[in-house]
C-alpha cells in the first residue's frame, strides 16, 4: 500500500474501559467498551434491538448478557461471545466515524490500533481477525508509543499510560520501541476499583454497592495525598438513603498505584544509557484515563527526587491522546509498514 489522496486514515485506542477513534476527516468518538445481548424474549421486547453497545449496554445491564470483551486492552481468548462482542464494538466505532460510507465510496481505510505494550502474538492475531473485512490496512502498536508519536516525544522520553486494564510503559529512543523498551503492569484503573470495593466492604459492612458504582466514584473523585474536605456519597442502607464518608478508602485505593508504577518507572530510567538518564527523567509523560487521579503525577515526581529529580507532564486529553497519536502515525506510515486486511 502507498499513501494516496482519498484514503481514510484512522487511529484507534482499544481500551478495556473505553475505546476511542479519530479519523483524517475530522471525526472523533469515544465509546465505553461494553456489548450486550438481550437475556431472553422479555428483554428483547423491552429493548427492541438485537444488541446494545457502550453506555446503553451498561445502563441496561440487568436485561443483557453483558460483555466487557477487552482484557488488558485486547480480545479475551477462548470465548466466542467475547470475540463477537469485540467485532461489534469495532464495527460500531468504525460506523460512528463514517468508515462504512467511505469504503462504499471507494476509499481505502487504514487503521493504526493501540494495544497494551506486552501484547502476545496470539492476541494480536485475534485483533486482526476482528478487523478482517472492516479495514483495508492495519498497523498494531503499543498504546504508549501511539501517545508518544502524537506528541512528537520520540527521543529520550518515557511514556506511562495508566489505563483501566493495564499500566503500560514505553521508553522512546528515536525508533520503534523494542520489547526491552516496554513494560506492562496489571495495576491500573480496574485494580483501583477492586481495592476500593474491598476496602468499603471491609470497613463499611452495611454498604453494598456494585463495581460500576465504585468505578463511577473513582472516576469522579479519585485522589492521592491530602483531601481538603471529606468525600461523602449517599447510598441505600437497609433501603434508606444514607450519607457515608469514603475519603480514606479512596485515598488508600488510589495510593496503592504509586509503588508499582514508581518502581517500574525508575527501573526503566536506570536501564537507559547513563548519559541520557537526566534527559529522560525530565521528559516523562503520563497518559491514560487514570492519569486524571488528582495528585498522582506530583507523587510520582517525588519518587524521582533521590535519583536527581525529574518532570512528569500529564497529557492534555487522556481520552483521545492515544487515538490521535495513532492517526498521526497512520498518515505518516510508508506503504511497507501496512498489513493488508482486505476481505
N, C-alpha and C positions, 0 to 999 in steps of 0.2 A: 504494500500500500504506500502511495505517496500522498502528501498533503495536497488537496485540491480544493479550489473555491467551490462552495456549495455543500461540502461535507459538514456534518454536525458533530461537534466535539462536546463531550460531557465528562464531568468529574463526579464521582460518587463516593461518599464516605459511608461505608456499610457498617452500621453500628449496632451494638447489642440492644441499646435502648432507643436510639433514634437513627434514622438514615436520611442523608441529605444529598441533593443533586443540584448541580449548576451546569448550564449549557452555554455554548458560544453564541447563542441567540438571546441571551439575557434572562433566561428562566432560572429561578432558584426556588426550591421547595424542600421542606423537611417533613418527614412522616415518622411517627412512633412505630417501632419495629414489632408490631403485633398483627397477627392474622387470625381470624376466627370463622368457623363454620357453624351454622345452627345445630344445636344439640338434637333436635327432634322436629316433628311436624308442627308442634305448637310454636316452638321458637321460630321456625321458618315462616309461619303465618304472621307472627308479630313483626319480624324483621323485614320480610318481603324481599329478601335478597339471598343469593347463594353464599356470599362471603362478605365479611367486613374487614377493613384494613385500617391500621393506625389508631387514632384516638377513638373512632367509632367502635372498633373492636374492643378496646379496653373499657370503654364506658358501658358496653353491653355484654361484658364477660360472663355474667350469670346465665345467659342464654346460649353461650357459644362453647364449642370445642376450641379453646383459645391456645394459640401457639406463639411463642417468642422464639422464632426459629434460629436466631443468630446467637451462637455460643462463642464468646470471645471474638465477636465480630464476624464469625464465619458460620456457614451452614452446619448444623449438627449432623453427625454421622448416624446412620442406622435407622432413621425414621423417614418413611415415605411421606408422611404428613408434613414433617418439617421441610422436606425438600420441596413439596408442593407449596408450602407457605412462603418460602424464600422466593420462589419464582413468582408467586402472586405479588409479593412485596416489591420485587424488582420491576415487574410489569406495571404496577401502579405508579411507581416513581417515574418510570420512563414515559408513561401516558400523561402524567401531570406536566412533564417537561416538553410534550409535543413530539416525542420521538417517533411514535407510530405514524403521524401525519408526515413527518419529514421523510421517513422511509418510503411511504406510499407515493411521495412526490419525487422520488428518485435519489434522495440524498443518502449517502453512506453515513453510518453512525459509528463513531469510535469512542470508546469509553475507557477512562482510567479509573480503576476501583481501588480504594484504600482499604487495607485489611491489617490485622494485628501483625506486629513485627516478626514474630516467630511462627507464622502460619505454616502448617505442614503441607507438603506437596499434595497429599490426598484431599485436603480441604480446598486447596486451590482448584483441583480438578472438579470438585462438586460445584464450585462457583462458576467455572467455565460451562458446566452442563446447565446450570440455572440460567445462564445468559445466552445459551445457544438459540439462535433464531431471533433474538431480541436486538442484538447489536452486530455490527459487521467486523469490528476490530476491538481488541481488548489488551490492556496492559494492567497487570496487578502489581501494586506497590504497597509498601508499609504505610500506615496512616501517618506516623510522624514524619516520614520522608515527604509525603504529599504536602503536609503543613510547611515544612522547610522550603520546598520548591516554590510554593505560592508566596512565601515571604522573601524569597531570594536569599535565604540564610543558608548558604550551601558550603561554607568553609569555616572551620574552627568554631563549630557550634554544636549544641546538644539540644534536641527537641524531646520534651517529655509530654506525651499525650495521655492524659488521665481520663479514660472513658468510663463506660458503665461496666463492661465485662473485664477489661484489662487496662493496665498502665503500660504504655509502650515507650521505649527509649530508642533514639536514633542519633548516633554521632555522625556529624556531617564533615566530610574531608575533601569536598570538591569533586566527588564522583558518586555514582550509585553506591549506596551502602552495602557492605557485605554482611554475612551472618554475624561476624565478630563485632560489627559496629552497632548491633541492635540487641535489645533485651525486651522481655515481656514479663510482667508480674500479674498475678491474679488479684492483687489488692487494688481495687478500683471502686467505682460508684456502687455497684451491686454489693460488694463486700461491706462497704459502709452501711448500706441499708440493712444487711443481715446483722451487723454489730449493733446498730441502733434498735432493731426489733428485739434482739436478745436482751439488751440492757433494760429495755422497757418491760419485757416480760418478767425479768428477774426482780426489778425494783418496784414495779407498779403492777402487781399481780391482778388487780381488779380491772386493768385495762386490756382490752382485746381488739387490736386493730390489724388490718391486712397489711401485707408488704407494700401494696400500692399506696396506701395512706402514708406509711412510713417514708416511702420514696418521695412522695409529694412534699412532706415536711422537710426532708433533707434538701430537696431542690429549691425550696423557698427560703430556708433559714440556716443552712449549714455554715459552720464557722470553726476556727481553731483559735486558741488564745483566750483573751478576755471578752466578755459579753457585757455591753453597757446596761442592758436591762434584761429581766427574766424572759425566757422564751416559753410562752404558755399557749396551749391548744385546748380546744373543747372537744371532748369525746363522750360517747354514752357509757355510763357506768350503771348497770342494773336498769337500763332503759332511760336513765335520767342524764341530760346534758351536764357534764362536769368539767370544770377547768383544771388542768394539770400542768405542772411545770416540767418541761423536758430539757432544760438548759444543760444540765450536767451530762445527761445521756447523749445529747447531740455533740457536745464538746469531746467526750471520750471516744465516740464512734469515729468522728472526723479525724481526731488527732492520731488514731491508730494507723492512718495512712503515712504519717510523717516518717517513721523509722524505716520501713522497707523502701520507700521512694528515695529518701535521702541516701541510704546505703548504696543503692544501685547507681544513683547519680554520681556519687563520689567514686565508686569503683570504675565507672566508665571514664570519668575525667582522669583518674590516676593511671588508667591503661593507655591513654593517649600519649603521644610523644612529649617528652618533658618540656621542650622549648615552646610548645603550643598550649600547655595546660592553662596558663594565665588567660590567654585569649578565649579559650572555651569557657572558663569559669565566668567570664564577663559577658558571655553570649549564650545563655540558657533560655530556651523558650518553653513556656508552659501552655499547653493546649488541652482540648477535650472538655466535655461538659463539667467534669469535676474540678477543673481549674478554677471554677467560679466559687469554690469554697472560700469564704472570707478569711483572710489572714494566712492562707496556705502558702502562697508564693513567698511572703515575708518569712515564714518559719523555715522554709527550705533555704532561703538565703542565709539565715542564721546558722544553719548546719554547715555552711561553707566557711564560716569565719575562721576556724582553726586551720583551714587549708589555704589561707591567703585571701579569703573573701571572694565575692562574686556578685553577679547581677542576674536576676531572673525576671523576664518580661512575660506577662500574660497576653496572649493573643487578643485582639480587639473583638473578634467574633468567633467564639468557640464553636458555635453551631455550624458555620459554613467554612471555617478555615481549611478543613480537610478537603472538601469537595472543590473549593475554589483553587486549592493547590493542584488537585487532580486535573482540573480544567486547564490550568496554565501548562501543566506537563503535556496534556493531550494536544494542545495547539502547537507545542514546540517539538514533539517527538518525531523523529525521522521514520520513514516507512519501514525500515528494517526492524524497528522496535515493536511493531504491532503483530499480535496474533490474529489470524483470520478466523472469524467465527460465523461466517455466513452459513445459513442452513441450506 
